[in-house]
């Protein structure tokens, strides 16, 4: 993380705090906190996953035209998938078809594998991108799965 500029590093790490709070509430809070904390954990992870998709979309939009046409069209698709995945995971629990825990695990898994897409960005992303993305994705993905297990 030392290679990451200060502001993105500190803001990125601060972005883990809401999920840490939800996991703490799930494990240590009173029983009446469980359902709202689990839902907030899902909503927060889903927002961040959608935000990540937006960054991929932005990276695709900023790529030189030759790259956009030849080699990086997949980034546009990848940019849309996180918000669709987050929505699809939330719909069944809200409609009463499934409990929230499987959706938390699926969303956490998506976050854990997202650095594989980041790594494919190559020269389109800043040099320090993976140094930021890896710990944040592993942190939020792990915390989201921990929320499911609480």
PLY file of the C-alpha trace (Angstrom):
ply
format ascii 1.0
element vertex 150
property float x
property float y
property float z
element edge 149
property int vertex1
property int vertex2
end_header
0.00 0.00 0.00
2.98 2.36 0.27
2.95 2.85 -3.51
-0.65 4.13 -3.35
-1.02 7.93 -3.10
-2.07 9.04 0.37
-5.62 10.21 -0.27
-6.82 7.12 -2.18
-5.10 4.88 0.37
-6.70 6.50 3.43
-10.11 6.93 1.84
-10.03 3.33 0.62
-9.16 2.02 4.06
-11.82 4.25 5.64
-14.27 2.59 3.28
-13.86 -0.64 5.24
-15.10 0.98 8.47
-18.87 0.67 7.83
-18.53 -3.06 7.15
-16.33 -3.54 10.20
-19.08 -1.84 12.21
-21.79 -4.07 10.78
-19.80 -7.25 11.42
-19.09 -6.09 14.98
-22.81 -5.43 15.48
-23.64 -8.88 14.10
-21.20 -10.70 16.34
-21.38 -8.59 19.51
-24.63 -6.66 19.35
-28.00 -7.60 20.78
-30.19 -10.00 18.80
-32.51 -7.24 17.60
-29.59 -5.71 15.69
-28.96 -8.86 13.65
-31.44 -8.40 10.81
-30.83 -4.68 10.19
-27.05 -5.09 10.51
-27.04 -7.98 8.01
-29.13 -5.96 5.56
-26.90 -2.91 5.98
-23.82 -5.11 5.47
-25.31 -6.36 2.19
-26.35 -2.90 1.06
-22.95 -1.42 1.81
-21.03 -4.21 0.07
-23.42 -3.96 -2.89
-22.88 -0.21 -3.16
-19.12 -0.64 -3.08
-19.29 -3.48 -5.64
-21.38 -1.26 -7.94
-18.92 1.60 -7.35
-16.11 -0.75 -8.39
-18.00 -1.49 -11.60
-18.26 2.24 -12.15
-14.50 2.58 -11.82
-14.03 -0.13 -14.44
-16.49 1.69 -16.70
-14.57 4.94 -16.16
-11.28 3.24 -16.94
-12.79 1.89 -20.17
-14.12 5.34 -21.07
-10.70 6.93 -20.50
-8.78 4.32 -22.48
-7.26 5.47 -25.76
-9.66 4.88 -28.66
-7.44 2.20 -30.18
-7.57 0.20 -26.93
-11.32 0.59 -26.63
-11.84 -0.83 -30.12
-9.25 -3.61 -30.11
-8.56 -5.17 -26.78
-10.56 -3.87 -23.86
-14.23 -4.18 -24.82
-14.68 -6.65 -21.97
-14.11 -3.81 -19.48
-17.44 -2.24 -20.50
-19.25 -5.49 -19.71
-17.33 -5.90 -16.46
-18.32 -2.36 -15.50
-22.02 -3.23 -15.57
-21.91 -6.66 -13.93
-21.32 -5.66 -10.27
-24.47 -3.57 -10.03
-26.52 -6.32 -11.70
-25.04 -8.96 -9.39
-25.73 -6.83 -6.31
-29.32 -6.23 -7.40
-29.92 -9.88 -8.27
-28.60 -10.96 -4.87
-30.84 -8.56 -2.97
-34.10 -9.20 -4.80
-34.80 -12.76 -3.52
-34.31 -11.93 0.18
-36.42 -8.78 -0.10
-39.18 -10.76 -1.82
-39.02 -13.43 0.90
-37.78 -16.16 -1.45
-34.39 -16.72 0.23
-32.58 -15.74 3.42
-29.99 -12.97 3.13
-26.98 -15.09 4.10
-26.47 -16.85 0.72
-26.60 -13.46 -1.01
-24.00 -12.08 1.41
-21.72 -15.02 0.61
-22.21 -14.57 -3.15
-21.54 -10.84 -2.93
-18.50 -11.43 -0.73
-17.24 -13.96 -3.27
-17.69 -11.45 -6.08
-15.63 -8.94 -4.15
-12.94 -11.54 -3.46
-12.54 -12.41 -7.15
-12.79 -8.81 -8.41
-8.99 -8.30 -8.28
-8.73 -10.83 -11.11
-10.53 -8.31 -13.33
-8.45 -5.46 -11.94
-5.28 -7.36 -12.88
-6.49 -7.66 -16.48
-6.72 -3.87 -16.79
-2.95 -3.72 -17.19
-1.66 -0.38 -18.40
-5.15 1.14 -18.48
-5.12 1.45 -14.67
-2.69 3.49 -12.58
0.52 1.69 -11.60
-0.56 1.57 -7.97
-4.07 0.22 -8.73
-3.50 -3.38 -7.66
-1.71 -2.32 -4.47
-4.94 -0.54 -3.49
-7.50 -2.93 -4.90
-6.17 -6.20 -3.53
-6.31 -5.39 0.21
-9.61 -3.53 -0.12
-11.31 -6.32 -2.08
-9.96 -9.02 0.20
-10.96 -7.00 3.25
-14.50 -6.16 2.16
-15.11 -9.60 0.65
-13.98 -11.33 3.83
-16.02 -8.99 6.05
-19.11 -9.56 3.89
-18.78 -13.32 4.18
-18.19 -12.92 7.92
-21.51 -11.03 8.07
-23.21 -14.04 6.53
-21.68 -16.35 9.10
-22.66 -14.25 12.13
0 1
1 2
2 3
3 4
4 5
5 6
6 7
7 8
8 9
9 10
10 11
11 12
12 13
13 14
14 15
15 16
16 17
17 18
18 19
19 20
20 21
21 22
22 23
23 24
24 25
25 26
26 27
27 28
28 29
29 30
30 31
31 32
32 33
33 34
34 35
35 36
36 37
37 38
38 39
39 40
40 41
41 42
42 43
43 44
44 45
45 46
46 47
47 48
48 49
49 50
50 51
51 52
52 53
53 54
54 55
55 56
56 57
57 58
58 59
59 60
60 61
61 62
62 63
63 64
64 65
65 66
66 67
67 68
68 69
69 70
70 71
71 72
72 73
73 74
74 75
75 76
76 77
77 78
78 79
79 80
80 81
81 82
82 83
83 84
84 85
85 86
86 87
87 88
88 89
89 90
90 91
91 92
92 93
93 94
94 95
95 96
96 97
97 98
98 99
99 100
100 101
101 102
102 103
103 104
104 105
105 106
106 107
107 108
108 109
109 110
110 111
111 112
112 113
113 114
114 115
115 116
116 117
117 118
118 119
119 120
120 121
121 122
122 123
123 124
124 125
125 126
126 127
127 128
128 129
129 130
130 131
131 132
132 133
133 134
134 135
135 136
136 137
137 138
138 139
139 140
140 141
141 142
142 143
143 144
144 145
145 146
146 147
147 148
148 149
